[in-house]
Amino acid sequence: MQQRIFNSKNLLEKRKRLRHNLTPQEIILWSRLKREQLGCKFRRQHSIGNYIVDFYCPKKKLIVELDGCQHKREKDTKYDTKRTAYFESLDICVLRFWNNEVNENLDGVILKIEENLK
């Protein structure tokens, strides 16, 4: 039997917990992504393989990740690189934004996402 890649049952509780505890920046961005406001459906706290991504558009195979300052640490940078390589092996594009980009330039973040949805 083939392992389920998307939204595996073993990550269900963690996904629910993350959805109920979004960061302020995730709340802001989700307000612009939900209900197909950009023309495509996004899911939040979606699991792919053993990873949970912030936002995922299945139709366009696009992941949007928001990163805080902890992602500047070397061990976290290596982990993010490994995750990105896994997603790219599935032909999924990954866009990463810093939390401060959402705070200071939300329109620019949305524009970049829209460009990748085309």
N, C-alpha and C positions, 0 to 999 in steps of 0.2 A: 504494500500500500504506500502510495506517495505521500510525503509529508506536506501538510498544508503550509504554503508560503505566506499568504495574506491573512492577517487577523487570526493567528493560531489561538486555540482555546486556552493554552497554558499562559498566555499573556493577557487574558481578558480582564482579570481583576486589576492588574497594574495599569492597563489602558483606561479603565473606568476611574481609577484613583487619579491618574494624570489629567483626565478630562475635567474632573471636579476641582483640580488645583492648578489651573493654568496660571502662568506668570502674567504680570500686567501687560507685557508686550504681546504675548500670545492672545490675550483677550482683545487687544486693539486690532491685531492683524486678523483674527478670526471674524471680527465684526465686518471686515471688508471682503472676506473670502466666502462666508457662509451664504446659503441660498442662491448659489450660482450667480453672484453679482458680477463676476468676471466672465460669465458665459460658460463656465465649467463647474462641475461639482467637486468640492474639496471635502476631505474627511480629516478630522483632527485626531491626534494620538492614534494613528493607524500603525499596525505592526506589519512588518515585512521581514520574513525570516525570524531571526531572534532579536530584531531591533524594533524600537518604536520611534516613529518619526512624528514631528510636530504636525505637519499638514501634508496631505497626499491627494493629487488629482489623478485618479485611475485612467480616465479617458486620454490624458496627455502624458501619462507616465512621468509626472513631475512631483518631486518632493521639495517642500519649503521648510528649512530648518532655521530656528532662531537661536543664536548663541550668546551666552553671557560671558563674562570675563574668565570664568573657569576654563573655557575652551582655548585659552591662550597658553595653558600649561602644556608642557611637552607631552606628558602621558595622554592627555586629552586630545591633543592634536593628532597623535598617532592613532588613537582609537577612532577619531572622526575620519581620518584617511582610510582606515580599514573598512569602516561602514560605507563610505562613499564608493570605494572600489567594489564592494559587494553589490550595492545598488546599481552601479554602472554595468556590472556583469549581467544584470537582469534587464539592461537597456532602459534604465530609469535615470532621468536627469535630476541632479541635486542642486538646488539654489540655497546658499547660506547667507544669512544676514546677521549682523550684530544687533543686539537689543537696542543700542543707542541709535541705530539707523531707523528703527521703527519709531522711536521717540522723537527724533529730530527731522526725519525725512520720509514720512510714511508714503507720501505721493510718489517719491522716487522708488521705494520698495515695490509699491503696487505696479508702477510702470514696468519695472524689470520683470515682475511675474507675468504681466500681460504680454510682454515681448516673447517670453518663453512658452506661452500658451498658444501662440500663433503657429 
